[in-house]
Amino acid sequence: MAEDCDRYIFSTDIHYIANSGSDENRRYSGGRAGDQTGQEWILKKWYSRPWTVVLRFPDQAVARTIARLSVEAALNDKIGYDQSQRDTYWRELQKVNYAPSKIVTHCESDCTAGVSANVRAAGCLHGIRTLQTLPLCTSRNMREHFVRAGFVALTASRYLTGSSHLLPGDILLCEGHHAAANVTCGVAALAEWHPEEVGNIPDIDKIQPPFAQALASVHVRKGPDTSYDSMGTLSPGTRLHWFGYTAPNGWLLVEYKRATGWVSGKYARAEEA
């Protein structure tokens, strides 16, 4: 399955998104559980909805997991579309340790619940509480909840009007209407990573982010406020990789002991790339 996922993630001829839009009767509810036609949740060529925002998780290892979960879900015809049963996919996903390819019970989701469930699953696999606790969003509240969980909202036209600047795991959102998960590495995004090696596929997990430096003794926490458990304490002057995202309350998303954590902006300084 990993090889199948990489074939779509690193496709050079078609730019794929994972799209879930209607049931076997081309309706939003009332159909049988599962994908009766093979078209209810599908990998298809990028298209303009049009999209109003792209939501990107800064940790590209986590984002790649979201892309792979999206591919697995789209390829498993046990998973169909039905708004009235949109939570049954998440129930089955939990039973198989967050591997959509292993679901054997017919179940349903819709566009935003499916995306939300896969992001939740990525949070469980990577130990990120802010993702684990996401609701099964609607297209009207997805931006709010995803940004609160650590996603960055991208609204520049290059992200909304074409596929070339998209990364695996980006979430395409047409607010009030639809959502889909981007799967394929955009050709311009690859060039931005390694401009001297256009056409080569970089190792996403080795891309180095900028740093955050502790200004005082400070806890690294599992979420962006003091209510979350501490993962450890930094000494003054300690530098951690910073994923380029600062929460609205000033907390910084960082890498700590091969996981993602948060430090208060009152006690740490972000160093721009």
C-alpha positions as CSV (number, residue, x, y, z in Angstrom):
1,M,0.0,0.0,0.0
2,A,2.9,2.4,0.7
3,E,4.1,1.9,-2.9
4,D,0.6,2.6,-4.2
5,C,0.4,5.8,-2.1
6,D,3.8,7.0,-3.3
7,R,2.8,6.4,-6.9
8,Y,0.0,9.1,-6.5
9,I,2.0,11.4,-4.2
10,F,4.9,11.6,-6.7
11,S,2.9,11.3,-9.9
12,T,4.4,13.3,-12.8
13,D,1.6,13.1,-15.3
14,I,-1.6,13.6,-13.3
15,H,-1.9,15.8,-10.2
16,Y,-4.3,13.9,-7.8
17,I,-6.6,15.0,-5.1
18,A,-8.8,12.7,-3.0
19,N,-12.4,13.8,-3.6
20,S,-15.6,12.7,-2.0
21,G,-18.7,14.3,-3.4
22,S,-21.9,12.2,-3.7
23,D,-23.4,8.7,-3.3
24,E,-24.1,6.1,-5.9
25,N,-27.3,7.9,-6.8
26,R,-25.4,11.3,-7.1
27,R,-27.2,12.4,-4.0
28,Y,-25.9,13.6,-0.6
29,S,-27.7,10.9,1.5
30,G,-29.9,7.9,1.3
31,G,-27.6,5.4,-0.5
32,R,-26.2,2.1,0.6
33,A,-23.1,2.0,2.8
34,G,-19.8,1.6,1.0
35,D,-18.7,2.8,-2.4
36,Q,-21.1,1.1,-4.8
37,T,-19.8,2.7,-8.0
38,G,-16.1,3.2,-7.2
39,Q,-16.8,6.9,-7.6
40,E,-18.0,8.0,-4.2
41,W,-14.6,8.6,-2.8
42,I,-12.0,8.8,-5.5
43,L,-8.6,9.9,-6.6
44,K,-9.1,12.4,-9.4
45,K,-7.3,15.2,-11.3
46,W,-7.1,18.5,-9.5
47,Y,-9.9,20.9,-10.5
48,S,-11.1,24.3,-9.5
49,R,-14.2,24.3,-7.3
50,P,-13.2,27.2,-7.0
51,W,-11.2,26.9,-3.7
52,T,-11.2,29.8,-1.2
53,V,-8.4,28.6,1.1
54,V,-5.7,25.9,1.3
55,L,-5.0,24.6,4.8
56,R,-1.5,23.3,5.3
57,F,0.0,21.6,8.3
58,P,3.6,22.8,8.8
59,D,5.1,19.4,9.8
60,Q,5.5,17.8,6.4
61,A,5.9,14.3,7.8
62,V,2.4,14.6,9.3
63,A,1.1,16.2,6.1
64,R,2.4,13.3,4.1
65,T,0.6,10.9,6.5
66,I,-2.6,12.8,5.8
67,A,-2.0,12.4,2.0
68,R,-1.4,8.6,2.4
69,L,-4.5,8.1,4.5
70,S,-6.5,10.0,1.9
71,V,-5.2,7.7,-0.9
72,E,-6.0,4.6,1.1
73,A,-9.5,5.8,1.8
74,A,-10.1,6.6,-1.8
75,L,-8.9,3.2,-2.9
76,N,-11.0,1.2,-0.5
77,D,-14.5,0.7,-1.8
78,K,-15.8,-0.3,1.6
79,I,-15.9,3.5,2.3
80,G,-18.7,5.5,0.6
81,Y,-20.5,8.8,0.8
82,D,-23.5,9.7,2.9
83,Q,-24.0,12.9,4.9
84,S,-26.5,11.2,7.3
85,Q,-23.9,8.5,8.2
86,R,-20.8,10.7,8.0
87,D,-19.3,9.5,11.3
88,T,-19.3,5.8,10.5
89,Y,-15.9,6.0,8.6
90,W,-14.2,7.5,11.7
91,R,-15.7,4.7,13.9
92,E,-14.3,2.0,11.6
93,L,-11.0,3.8,11.2
94,Q,-10.4,3.6,14.9
95,K,-11.0,-0.1,14.9
96,V,-8.1,-0.8,12.4
97,N,-5.5,1.4,14.1
98,Y,-6.0,4.3,11.6
99,A,-5.3,2.3,8.4
100,P,-8.1,2.9,5.9
101,S,-6.9,0.1,3.6
102,K,-7.8,-2.4,6.4
103,I,-11.4,-1.3,6.8
104,V,-13.6,-4.3,5.9
105,T,-17.0,-3.1,7.2
106,H,-19.1,-0.9,4.8
107,C,-19.2,2.7,6.1
108,E,-19.8,6.2,5.1
109,S,-18.4,9.7,5.3
110,D,-18.7,13.0,3.4
111,C,-16.2,15.5,2.1
112,T,-15.4,17.3,5.3
113,A,-15.9,14.5,7.7
114,G,-13.6,12.3,5.7
115,V,-10.9,14.9,5.6
116,S,-11.3,15.6,9.4
117,A,-11.2,11.9,10.2
118,N,-7.9,11.4,8.3
119,V,-6.4,14.5,10.0
120,R,-7.5,13.1,13.4
121,A,-5.9,9.7,12.5
122,A,-2.7,11.5,11.5
123,G,-2.8,13.2,14.9
124,C,-3.2,9.8,16.6
125,L,-0.3,8.2,14.6
126,H,2.0,11.1,15.4
127,G,0.9,11.9,18.9
128,I,-0.5,15.4,18.2
129,R,-3.3,16.2,20.6
130,T,-4.5,19.3,18.7
131,L,-5.3,17.1,15.7
132,Q,-6.7,14.2,17.7
133,T,-9.4,16.4,19.2
134,L,-10.6,18.0,15.9
135,P,-14.4,17.8,15.4
136,L,-15.7,16.2,12.2
137,C,-15.9,19.6,10.6
138,T,-18.3,21.2,8.1
139,S,-17.1,23.3,5.2
140,R,-18.3,26.4,7.1
141,N,-16.2,25.8,10.2
142,M,-13.2,23.8,8.9
143,R,-10.9,26.8,8.5
144,E,-11.5,27.9,12.1
145,H,-10.9,24.5,13.6
146,F,-8.0,23.6,11.5
147,V,-6.1,26.8,12.1
148,R,-6.7,26.5,15.8
149,A,-5.2,23.0,15.6
150,G,-2.0,24.3,13.9
151,F,-2.8,24.5,10.2
152,V,-1.7,27.6,8.2
153,A,-4.4,29.2,6.0
154,L,-3.0,30.0,2.5
155,T,-5.0,32.3,0.3
156,A,-2.6,33.6,-2.3
157,S,-3.8,32.9,-5.8
158,R,-1.0,30.5,-6.6
159,Y,-2.4,28.0,-4.1
160,L,-6.1,28.4,-5.1
161,T,-6.0,28.6,-8.9
162,G,-3.7,25.7,-9.8
163,S,-1.9,22.6,-8.4
164,S,1.7,23.4,-9.0
165,H,2.4,25.0,-5.5
166,L,0.5,22.4,-3.5
167,L,2.1,19.9,-1.1
168,P,0.9,16.4,-0.1
169,G,-1.6,16.7,2.7
170,D,-2.8,20.2,1.9
171,I,-6.5,20.6,2.4
172,L,-8.5,22.3,-0.4
173,L,-11.5,24.1,1.0
174,C,-14.4,25.9,-0.8
175,E,-16.0,27.4,2.3
176,G,-19.7,26.6,2.6
177,H,-19.5,24.0,-0.1
178,H,-16.8,21.4,-0.3
179,A,-13.4,20.1,0.8
180,A,-10.8,17.7,-0.6
181,A,-7.3,16.5,0.3
182,N,-4.4,17.2,-2.0
183,V,-2.2,14.2,-2.7
184,T,0.4,15.0,-5.3
185,C,3.6,17.1,-4.9
186,G,3.2,20.2,-7.0
187,V,6.0,20.8,-9.5
188,A,6.6,24.4,-8.4
189,A,6.7,23.3,-4.8
190,L,9.4,20.9,-5.6
191,A,11.3,23.6,-7.3
192,E,11.0,25.8,-4.3
193,W,12.5,23.2,-2.1
194,H,15.4,22.4,-4.4
195,P,15.6,25.1,-7.1
196,E,18.9,23.6,-8.4
197,E,17.4,20.1,-8.8
198,V,14.0,20.7,-10.5
199,G,12.5,17.4,-11.4
200,N,14.1,15.4,-8.5
201,I,11.9,14.4,-5.6
202,P,13.2,15.7,-2.3
203,D,13.0,13.8,0.9
204,I,10.1,15.8,2.6
205,D,11.1,14.5,6.0
206,K,14.6,16.0,5.8
207,I,13.5,19.6,4.9
208,Q,15.0,21.8,7.6
209,P,12.7,24.4,9.1
210,P,13.9,27.6,10.9
211,F,14.6,27.6,14.7
212,A,13.0,28.8,17.9
213,Q,15.3,29.6,20.9
214,A,14.3,29.4,24.5
215,L,14.8,32.7,26.3
216,A,14.2,31.2,29.8
217,S,13.4,27.8,31.3
218,V,10.2,26.8,29.5
219,H,8.0,23.8,29.1
220,V,7.4,22.1,25.7
221,R,3.7,21.2,25.8
222,K,1.5,18.9,23.7
223,G,-0.8,21.8,22.8
224,P,-0.7,25.6,22.5
225,D,-1.5,26.6,26.1
226,T,-0.7,25.6,29.7
227,S,-3.6,23.2,30.0
228,Y,-1.7,20.7,27.9
229,D,0.7,18.2,29.4
230,S,4.4,19.0,29.5
231,M,6.7,17.0,27.2
232,G,9.9,18.3,28.9
233,T,11.6,21.5,29.9
234,L,14.1,23.6,27.8
235,S,17.0,25.4,29.3
236,P,17.7,29.0,28.3
237,G,19.4,29.2,24.9
238,T,18.1,25.8,23.7
239,R,17.3,25.9,20.0
240,L,14.6,23.7,18.4
241,H,13.3,23.4,14.9
242,W,10.4,25.7,14.4
243,F,7.8,24.8,11.8
244,G,7.1,28.3,10.8
245,Y,3.7,28.5,12.5
246,T,2.8,30.7,15.5
247,A,-0.7,30.2,17.0
248,P,-2.9,33.3,17.5
249,N,-2.0,33.3,21.2
250,G,1.7,33.4,20.4
251,W,2.7,29.8,21.0
252,L,5.3,28.3,18.6
253,L,5.0,24.9,16.9
254,V,8.3,23.1,17.3
255,E,10.0,19.7,16.9
256,Y,10.9,18.1,20.2
257,K,12.3,14.6,20.6
258,R,11.1,13.5,17.2
259,A,7.6,14.8,17.9
260,T,5.7,18.1,17.5
261,G,5.2,20.3,20.6
262,W,4.4,23.9,21.5
263,V,6.4,26.5,23.5
264,S,5.1,29.9,24.7
265,G,6.1,32.9,22.7
266,K,6.7,34.7,26.0
267,Y,9.7,32.5,26.7
268,A,10.9,31.6,23.3
269,R,11.9,33.6,20.2
270,A,11.3,32.4,16.6
271,E,14.2,32.9,14.2
272,E,12.9,33.5,10.7
273,A,14.3,31.4,7.9
